[in-house]
Amino acid sequence: MGARALGIDLGERRIGVAVSDAGGRVATPITVIERSGSRNRDHQRISELVAEYEAGAVVVGLPLSLDGSAGPAAQAAEQEAGELEAALAVPVLTHDERFTTAIAERALAESGLSGKARRQRVDMVAASVILQSWLDAP
């Protein structure tokens, strides 16, 4: 099992993906998977990325409510994370992703990218923010 981890930002239309370095210190955005309409197909693509990057774990962002409770979005993410774990040969963990999209949007806005370019990248940047937060957690 590799020392790398994949970070996943599950969106309704897109899935952002990031990967850590082998030392587990730095998260880097790598791709956005357009939802195919088939979770099995989407999960197969994630499985291919796990193999390609030799990831030893997958970290899925959990969109908790501001008060820390698990609303409908968090429950849906937990359910999909469970389905993903059944489809993968590595552990799937969830990590609080409150504010990650806002952080990603701000970072991309500050980079000077146009609105369209930002929308195409925000999911994978959010995935890297989620993964970096998990890597940095005590």
Secondary structure by P-SEA (a helix, b strand, c coil): cccbbbbbbccccbbbbbbbcccccbbbbcccccccccaaaaaaaaaaaaaaacccbbbbbbbccccccccaaaaaaaaaaaaaaaaccbbbbbccccaaaaaaaaaaaaacccaaaaaacaaaaaaaaaaaaaaacc
